[in-house]
Amino acid sequence: MKKWLSISVAVLLIILVGGWAVRHYLDRHDANGVVLVGDKISVQSDIEKQKNNLKSNVMYNVKLVEAEGQKVLVIDKETAKGLVKMALLQKITNSQNGDTAELTSLPEFGDKKGVLFAKTQKDQLPLINGNGMDFQYGGNVIIGPGRSFADMIAVVDSSTFLLLNGKELGLGVLQLKDLNQQFTTREVQTVTVK
C-alpha cells in the first residue's frame, strides 16, 4: 500500500511540475507566426499553401555560408532592419534560462564590413573566397526564441551580400491566424511577430 501511494504521489508531482513548465513556456512564448528557412521554392510554396491562413508574410533572400566549421546565416542590412521591426532578432540576456530581449535597433557597422551575431565574440570571419572580413561584434543574438537556423548571423551591406558565395535560401516570416499547420520547408521555428 505504501509503495502504491508513493508511486501515485510521484506521478502526481510529475504531472503538476510538467503542467507548470508547459504553462510557463506558453506564457513566455505567445507565438503567432513562423520563420521558415529553406530553398526559395519550398518557402514560397509554403507561403502559397497558407494564403487563407495568413495575417501577413514577407520573404527575404539570405545565404548560408560555412566558415571555420560553423554555419553562418548571411543577411543584408535591409533584411536585418525588417527582422528588428518585427521584433524577431532577440539578444540572449541569460543563457542559463534562455531569457531574451528584443533587439530594438541594428548596431552600426562603423569601419567594419558588417555586424556579427554569435555566442562568442569574433571580429573576423573568412566569408569571401576564404578571405577574412572584419565585423563589429553585435552580441549573442538569435532569430526568434532559438538558434535553430545557423550558428552565427552576419549582417552585411547589399553589395557585400552579392559578392558572397553561399547557398542562396529564402527566409519567410509568416504571421498566421492558426499555428497548427504543416510545412514542407525543413527549417521551421514558431515566433512572435510584432
N, C-alpha and C positions, 0 to 999 in steps of 0.2 A: 504494500500500500504506500509506504514512504517513497519507494523508488518511482512508482507511478505518479505520485504527487510532485516529486522533484522534477521529473521529465515534463509534466504539464506546466509547471511554473517556468521552467527554462524555455519551453516553446512559446508561452505567452510573452515572456520578456523579449524573445527574438522578434516576435510579431510586432510588439509595441515599438521597439527600437527601430526595426525596419520601416515601419509606418512613419515614424518621426523623421527618419532620414529621407524618405521619399518626399514627404511634405516639405521638409527643409529645402531640398533640392528644387522642388517645383516653385516654392516661394521666391527663390533666388534666380530662377531661370524661367521667366514668363515668355517663352518662345512664341513668336508669331510668324516665323518665316524660316527659310533655309538658305544656306550658301552652298552652291554646287560648284565643284571644280573638276573639270574634265575636258575631253576633246570638245571642240566648239559645237559639233553636230549633236552630240549627246545632250549637252547643256541646252541648246536651242530646242531640241526635241522635247526635253522635259518641260521647258517653258511653254511650248505649244500645247502639250498634254494638260497643263494646269490652267489654261486660259480662262476657264469658267470659275476657277478657284482663286484667282489672283486678285489681290488688292493693288499690288504694284510689282514691277520687276525691272531689272536692269542687267545687262550683260557687259562685262569688261573683257578686254584681251589681256592676258597675263602670260608669263613664260616661266617654265620650270627649268632651272639650271642646277647642275651638280657642281659643288665647289668644296674642296677639302673633305670629300666623303659625305657631305650633307646636302640635303635638298634645299634650294633657295627659291622661293616664290618671288619673282620679279614683277613689280607693278610700276606703272608710270605715276607721275605726281598727280595727275587729274583723277586717276582711279583711287589713289590714296585719299584725296580730298573727298571723293564721293563716299568712301568707306567711313571716314571720320564723320561726315554729315549724317550718316545713318547709324552712328554710334556702334559700328562693328569692329573698329580697332580698339582693343582692350589692353591696358597696361596691367601686368600682373603686379599686385601690391603685396601679396603674401603667398609665396609659392607653397607653403606648408598646407594651407587650407583652400587654395585656389581662388582667393579673393582677387577681383579685378576692378579697375576703374576705367571709365570710358576716356579715350584719348580725345581731347577737345580741339586740338589743333595739331597740325603736322610740324615737326621740328624743322628748322631752317637747315638747308644744305651747307651754308657757309661757303667755304672754298673747296668743299668736297664734291664728289660725283653723285652723292645721294645719301640717304639715311638707311641704316641697317637696324632692323629689329631682331634681336636674338637673345637667348638665355644668358649668354656671357658676352662681355664686351669684345668686339672685334672692330678694328679700324680699317682693315683691308681684306678684300676677297678677290681671288683670281676669276673674274667673270667674263672678261673679253679675251678670247683666244688664250686663256691661261695667264694673262697679264693681270697684275693686281690693280684694283680700283680702290681709291680712298673713300671711306664712308664716315659720316657722322654717326656715332652710335646713338640710337634713339631709345634704348631700353628694352626690357623684356615685354614685347607687345605681341599679341596674337589676334587672329580674326575670330570673333565670337567667343564662346566660352572655352575653347581648347585649341591646342596646337596639333590639328589633325591634317593639315594640307602640306606643310613643309616644316623644316627645322628652323628656317630663318625667312624673313621677309625683307627684300631690298626694294626701296623706293628710289627711282631714278627719273631724270627728265626724259621727255619723249624722244629726243634724238639719241640718247644713250640706249634707251629701250630698243630702238630699231637696230642698233649695232649688235645687240646680244644674240648669240647663238644659243638657243634653248628650245625646249619643246613648247610650241605655242598651244595654249589652252584657253578655255573660256571660264570666267568666274561669274556665275549667275547669282543674283540676290533676288529672292522671291519672297514677298510678303503675302501670306496666304490666309484665306478665310478658315480653312480646315487643314491642320497639320498632318492628319492621319492619311498620308499619301505614300505611294510607291514611286521611286525614281530610278531611271536607268543609269544615270551618272554615278560613277563609282564613289566619288568623294562627296558626301552629303553631311552637313552639320546643321542642327537646329540652332536658330539665333533669335535675338530680339532686335527687330528692325525699328528704328525710330523715324 
